[in-house]
Amino acid sequence: MRYINPPELHSSPAFSQVVRVPAGADRIYVGGQNGVGRDGRVVGSGMAEQSRQALANLRTCLEAAGAAVTDVVKWTIFYVEGAEVLAGPSAFGEFWPRDAAPPVITVVKVSDLGPPGALLEIEAVAAVRR
């Protein structure tokens, strides 16, 4: 993968502006994961706890598909309006290896996510070289 941050754009250690995936890479699409436990219930009322669980669920999905967290090239994060958004990035900082190039990220504010009490949902696209 090639992670690109054009000098004409803002640069952030939290995300890349562009990721180019070469031909021949397997793409893995992980559906939106909420901060729910195995029983399908939301794990807590706070953004940090739900973020940690959603990221753990994503890791489980990626590993089941033969990928690692660092194979993610794009996250889409949905969060409920009014949620304590800044707690989410801190959980992501604990989750993402500091020496790995960060993926591109899109963040979307929504009115509801489905499971009662859910504050966020994260989906991912990963690319694994063959």
C-alpha positions in Angstrom: 0.0 0.0 0.0 1.1 3.5 -0.6 0.0 6.1 2.0 0.0 9.6 0.6 -0.3 13.0 2.3 0.0 15.7 -0.4 2.0 18.7 0.9 -0.8 21.0 -0.2 -3.1 19.4 2.4 -3.2 19.3 6.2 -1.1 16.5 7.6 -2.2 14.6 10.7 -0.6 11.6 12.5 -4.1 10.3 13.0 -5.0 9.7 9.4 -3.7 9.6 5.8 -5.2 11.7 3.0 -4.9 8.9 0.4 -4.1 5.2 0.3 -3.3 3.6 -3.0 -3.9 -0.2 -3.1 -1.9 -2.0 -5.7 -3.4 -4.5 -8.1 -3.4 -8.0 -6.7 -4.2 -7.1 -3.1 -7.2 -8.9 -1.5 -9.7 -6.4 -0.3 -11.7 -7.2 2.9 -14.8 -5.3 3.8 -15.8 -5.3 7.5 -19.4 -4.3 8.2 -20.2 -1.7 10.9 -19.2 -2.8 14.4 -20.9 -1.3 17.4 -19.5 -1.4 21.0 -21.5 -4.6 21.7 -20.3 -7.7 23.5 -20.9 -11.3 22.4 -24.4 -11.2 23.8 -25.3 -8.3 21.4 -25.7 -5.7 24.2 -23.9 -2.4 24.4 -20.9 -2.8 26.8 -21.2 0.6 28.5 -22.7 4.0 28.4 -19.5 5.9 27.5 -17.8 6.5 24.1 -14.4 5.3 25.3 -15.7 1.9 26.4 -17.9 1.4 23.4 -15.0 2.5 21.1 -12.6 0.0 22.6 -15.2 -2.8 22.2 -16.1 -1.8 18.6 -12.3 -1.8 17.7 -11.9 -5.2 19.4 -14.8 -6.5 17.4 -13.2 -5.2 14.2 -9.9 -6.9 15.1 -11.8 -10.2 15.5 -13.4 -9.8 12.1 -10.2 -8.9 10.4 -8.3 -11.8 12.0 -11.1 -14.2 11.0 -10.6 -13.0 7.4 -6.8 -13.5 7.6 -6.0 -9.8 8.0 -4.4 -7.6 10.7 -5.4 -4.3 12.0 -2.6 -2.6 10.1 -4.0 -3.9 6.8 -6.9 -1.4 7.2 -6.8 1.2 4.6 -10.1 3.0 5.4 -12.3 3.5 8.4 -15.7 4.9 8.4 -16.9 6.0 11.9 -20.5 6.9 12.6 -21.3 8.5 15.9 -24.5 9.6 17.5 -25.1 13.3 17.7 -24.3 14.5 21.2 -21.9 11.7 22.0 -18.6 12.6 23.6 -16.6 12.3 20.4 -13.1 13.0 21.8 -13.1 9.8 23.8 -13.2 7.8 20.6 -9.9 9.0 19.2 -8.1 8.2 22.5 -9.3 4.6 22.2 -8.1 4.5 18.6 -4.7 5.8 19.8 -4.5 2.8 22.2 -5.5 0.4 19.4 -3.5 1.6 16.4 0.3 0.8 16.4 2.2 4.0 16.5 4.7 2.8 13.9 2.0 2.0 11.3 0.9 4.4 8.6 -2.7 5.4 9.5 -5.5 4.7 7.1 -7.9 7.3 5.6 -10.9 8.1 7.9 -14.4 9.4 7.3 -16.4 10.5 10.3 -20.2 10.9 10.1 -22.6 12.3 12.7 -26.0 10.4 12.8 -29.2 10.6 14.8 -29.3 6.8 15.7 -27.4 3.6 15.2 -29.8 0.8 16.1 -28.8 -1.0 19.3 -30.2 0.9 22.3 -27.5 3.1 23.8 -25.0 2.6 20.9 -22.9 5.7 20.5 -20.8 4.7 17.5 -20.3 2.2 14.7 -17.1 1.6 12.8 -16.7 -0.1 9.5 -13.4 -0.9 7.7 -11.8 -1.7 4.4 -8.6 -3.7 4.6 -6.2 -4.7 1.8 -3.8 -7.7 2.1 -1.0 -8.3 -0.3 -1.1 -11.8 -1.8 
